[in-house]
Amino acid sequence: MVRKAVLPVAGLGTRFLPATKAVPKEMMPLVDRPAIQYVVEECVRAGLDDVLLVTSTGKSAIPDHFDRRLDLEQALEAKGKDEELAVVRQLAELAQMHSIRQGEQLGLGHAVLMAAGHVEADESFAVLLGDDIVDPAVPFLERMVEAHERTGRPVVALMEVPHDQVHLYGVADVEAGERDGEFTIRRLVEKPDPADAPSNLIVVGRYVLPGSIFDVLRDTPPGSGGEIQLTDALETMAAEEPIVGIRLDDERYDTGDKLGFLKATVQLAAKRDDLGDEFVAWLRDWLAEQDA
C-alpha cells in the first residue's frame, strides 16, 4: 500500500523574484492558502499521510506552516476566533510531516534520491511537484496509486499538449493500456523536435514509484544540465519493462510562472463556495469596464 509522498521544494523560485527573495515560492498564496498546502491536501485525500519535504536553506517556512504555532493559537483562543483556531490546528494534523535538506540542487532525480533514508527499498511512494496543482475535486492521484498497486510498475502522469509545444517537455512513447486513459510507456524522450516526437503526451509533475527507483537513480549519470534526471531513471526502467502512464484530462493549474500563477488564483477563487459568485460578478463588471 502506498502511504508516503515526497515533495521536492528546494528550488530558488527565481521566476518570482523579488517576492521569493525571503518567501519560498511554495508559500505564495493561491487565494488564502499557500500553493504547497494544496499539494499536501491532495496527498492526504489519496491516503498518503506520510509526507517528506525535500527542502533547502531558506525554506524553513514550509515545514513551519504544517507545525504547531502555540502563540498564535493562544491569541486566537483568547479573542474567541474559534473558526480560525480550528483552521490553524488542522494544519498540524493534516499528515505526518517530515523534512530533509538538499544541500545542493543536482536535479529532480537527486531530490528524489534524498528520500532513500525515509522510504524503504521495498516501499512504494508518490512524488508530487509543487508547480502542478490538480483540481481538488478530481481523484487523479488516487487513480495513479491504484494503477501502481495493480501493476507494480512506476506510474507517471501524462497530459496532451499541442505538437508545437512538445519540445519544451519530456514526451512519452505510448501504446494503449488496460483501461481508458491508461498507457504503457516503453520510452521517454526529453524535449524532442516536434517532427521527431513519438506523441503529444508529456510527463507532468505526478509520479508513483517503487523503492527500486533508488538503485536506478544511484546508477544514473548526470544528464541534461549536468543534473541527475528522474526522466533518465524512468527511461532505464521502461527499457526493462514498460511503465504506466495515466492521462490527466481534468483541470491542472501550472503555477510555475507568473501568468500561470495568476490564472490559477483566478480559477480557484471562482470555484470557491464562499467567494466564487461575488468574485466572478466583480470580474465580469471589471472586464466590461476595460472593454468599454
C-alpha positions in Angstrom: 0.0 0.0 0.0 1.3 3.5 -0.9 1.3 5.7 2.2 4.3 8.0 1.6 4.8 11.1 -0.6 7.9 13.0 -1.4 7.6 16.7 -2.3 10.8 18.3 -3.8 10.6 22.0 -2.7 14.3 23.0 -2.7 14.2 25.3 -5.8 15.0 29.0 -5.6 11.9 30.2 -7.4 13.8 32.8 -9.4 10.9 33.5 -11.8 9.0 35.1 -8.9 11.8 37.5 -7.7 11.7 39.7 -5.7 8.8 38.1 -3.9 10.8 34.8 -3.4 13.9 36.5 -2.0 12.6 35.9 1.5 9.4 33.9 1.0 9.6 30.4 -0.6 7.7 30.2 -3.9 5.7 27.3 -2.5 4.4 29.6 0.3 2.9 32.1 -2.1 -0.9 32.1 -1.6 -3.4 30.9 -4.1 -6.4 32.8 -2.6 -5.9 32.2 1.1 -3.6 29.1 1.4 -0.1 28.6 0.1 0.4 26.5 -3.0 2.2 23.7 -1.2 -0.9 23.2 1.0 -3.0 22.2 -2.0 -0.4 19.5 -2.8 -0.2 18.2 0.8 -4.1 18.1 0.9 -4.0 16.1 -2.4 -1.7 13.6 -0.8 -4.0 13.2 2.2 -7.1 12.7 0.1 -5.3 9.9 -1.7 -4.4 8.2 1.6 -0.8 9.3 1.7 -0.5 10.6 5.2 3.4 10.5 5.5 4.9 13.4 3.6 8.6 14.2 3.2 9.6 17.7 2.2 12.9 17.9 0.4 13.9 21.5 1.2 16.9 23.7 1.2 18.4 26.7 3.0 15.8 29.5 3.4 12.8 27.1 3.1 12.0 26.7 6.8 8.7 28.5 6.4 7.3 25.4 4.6 7.7 22.8 7.4 6.8 25.6 9.9 3.4 26.0 8.1 2.5 22.5 9.0 3.7 22.7 12.6 2.0 24.0 15.8 2.1 27.7 16.4 1.2 27.9 20.1 1.4 31.7 20.5 -1.0 32.2 17.5 -3.3 29.5 18.8 -3.4 31.2 22.3 -4.1 34.6 20.7 -6.9 33.2 18.6 -8.4 31.4 21.5 -8.3 34.5 23.7 -10.1 36.5 21.1 -12.8 33.8 20.6 -11.8 33.2 17.0 -12.8 29.6 17.1 -13.0 29.1 13.3 -9.6 30.5 12.6 -8.2 28.5 15.6 -9.6 25.2 14.1 -8.0 26.0 10.7 -4.6 26.6 12.3 -4.7 23.5 14.4 -5.9 21.4 11.5 -2.7 22.2 9.6 -0.6 20.4 12.2 -2.9 17.4 12.0 -3.1 17.0 8.2 -0.3 14.5 7.9 2.9 13.2 9.4 5.2 15.8 8.0 9.0 15.3 7.7 11.7 17.3 6.0 15.3 16.9 4.8 17.6 19.4 3.3 19.0 19.0 -0.2 22.3 20.9 0.3 22.9 21.2 -3.4 20.3 21.1 -6.1 21.5 18.5 -8.6 18.3 17.7 -10.4 14.9 16.1 -9.7 16.4 12.7 -9.6 18.8 13.8 -6.9 16.0 15.3 -4.9 14.0 12.0 -5.1 17.2 10.1 -4.1 17.3 12.2 -0.9 14.2 10.3 0.2 16.1 7.0 0.3 16.7 7.3 4.0 13.0 7.8 4.7 11.4 5.4 2.2 12.4 1.7 2.4 13.7 0.0 -0.7 10.6 -2.3 -0.6 8.2 0.5 -0.2 6.4 2.5 -2.9 5.8 6.2 -2.7 4.5 9.2 -4.7 6.4 12.2 -5.9 4.4 15.4 -6.4 5.9 18.6 -7.9 4.5 21.8 -6.3 4.2 23.8 -9.6 1.4 21.5 -10.7 -1.9 21.9 -8.8 -4.6 19.4 -9.7 -8.2 20.4 -9.3 -9.1 19.4 -5.7 -12.3 17.8 -6.9 -10.5 15.3 -9.1 -9.3 12.0 -7.6 -6.3 11.8 -10.0 -3.6 10.7 -7.6 -5.9 8.0 -6.4 -6.1 6.6 -9.9 -2.3 6.6 -10.1 -1.9 4.8 -6.8 -4.5 2.2 -7.9 -2.6 1.6 -11.2 0.7 1.2 -9.4 -0.8 -1.2 -6.8 -2.4 -3.2 -9.6 0.7 -3.4 -11.9 3.7 -2.9 -9.6 5.2 -0.6 -12.2 6.2 3.0 -12.0 3.3 5.3 -12.9 3.6 8.8 -14.4 1.0 11.5 -15.1 0.6 12.4 -18.8 -1.1 15.4 -20.4 -1.8 16.2 -24.0 -0.3 19.4 -25.4 -0.2 20.9 -28.9 2.5 19.3 -31.1 4.4 22.6 -31.4 5.0 22.6 -27.7 6.4 19.1 -27.2 10.0 20.4 -27.4 9.5 22.0 -24.0 8.8 18.7 -22.2 9.6 15.1 -21.7 7.4 13.2 -24.1 6.2 9.6 -23.8 6.2 6.9 -26.5 3.0 5.1 -25.7 0.7 2.3 -26.5 -2.9 1.9 -25.3 -3.1 0.4 -21.8 -5.5 -1.8 -20.0 -8.0 1.0 -19.2 -9.3 4.1 -20.8 -6.8 7.0 -20.4 -4.1 4.5 -19.4 -1.0 3.8 -21.4 2.1 1.6 -21.5 5.3 3.6 -21.9 8.4 2.0 -23.5 10.4 5.1 -24.0 10.6 8.7 -22.7 12.2 11.4 -24.9 13.4 14.6 -23.3 12.5 17.8 -25.3 12.3 16.3 -28.8 12.0 18.2 -32.0 8.2 18.2 -32.8 8.9 16.4 -36.1 10.6 13.5 -34.1 8.2 13.4 -31.1 6.7 10.0 -30.5 3.4 11.6 -29.3 2.0 14.8 -27.8 1.7 13.3 -24.3 4.1 15.0 -21.9 5.1 13.9 -18.4 3.7 16.3 -15.7 4.5 16.5 -12.0 3.0 13.4 -10.5 4.7 10.0 -10.1 4.1 6.8 -8.1 7.3 4.8 -7.9 8.6 1.6 -6.4 11.5 1.9 -3.9 13.7 0.1 -6.5 14.0 3.5 -8.3 16.6 4.5 -5.7 19.2 1.9 -7.0 18.4 3.1 -10.6 19.0 6.7 -9.6 22.3 5.9 -7.9 23.5 4.4 -11.2 22.1 7.3 -13.4 24.8 9.6 -14.6 24.1 13.4 -14.8 22.1 14.2 -17.9 20.5 17.4 -19.2 22.0 20.5 -17.5 24.6 18.3 -15.7 21.8 17.1 -13.3 20.5 13.7 -12.3 17.2 13.5 -14.1 14.3 11.4 -12.9 13.2 11.0 -16.5 16.5 9.2 -17.3 16.0 6.7 -14.5 12.4 6.1 -15.6 13.7 5.6 -19.2 16.0 2.9 -17.8 13.2 1.2 -16.1 10.9 1.4 -19.1 13.6 -0.2 -21.3 13.5 -3.3 -19.0 9.7 -3.4 -18.7 7.1 -0.9 -19.8 5.9 1.6 -17.2 2.4 3.0 -16.9 1.1 6.4 -17.9 -2.2 7.9 -16.8 -3.6 10.8 -18.8 -4.8 13.8 -16.9 -7.9 15.1 -18.7 -9.1 17.4 -15.9 -8.1 20.8 -14.7 -4.4 21.3 -13.9 -3.0 24.6 -12.8 0.6 25.3 -13.8 1.9 27.8 -11.2 5.5 27.6 -12.4 5.4 31.1 -13.9 3.7 34.4 -13.2 0.9 34.1 -15.8 0.1 30.5 -14.8 0.0 31.5 -11.1 -2.4 34.4 -11.9 -4.6 32.1 -13.9 -4.7 29.5 -11.1 -5.5 32.2 -8.5 -8.5 33.4 -10.5 -9.8 29.9 -11.4 -9.5 28.6 -7.8 -11.2 31.7 -6.4 -14.0 31.4 -8.9 -14.7 27.9 -7.7 -14.9 28.8 -4.0 -18.3 28.5 -2.4 -17.6 31.4 -0.1 -16.1 33.7 -2.8 -16.9 32.5 -6.2 -20.2 34.1 -7.1 -19.2 37.6 -5.8 -15.7 37.4 -7.3 -17.0 36.3 -10.7 -19.6 39.0 -10.7 -17.0 41.6 -9.9 -14.6 40.2 -12.5 -17.3 40.4 -15.2 -18.1 44.0 -14.3 -14.4 44.9 -14.3 -13.7 43.3 -17.7 -16.8 45.1 -19.1 -15.3 48.3 -17.9 -12.0 47.5 -19.6 -13.7 46.6 -22.9 -15.6 49.9 -22.8 
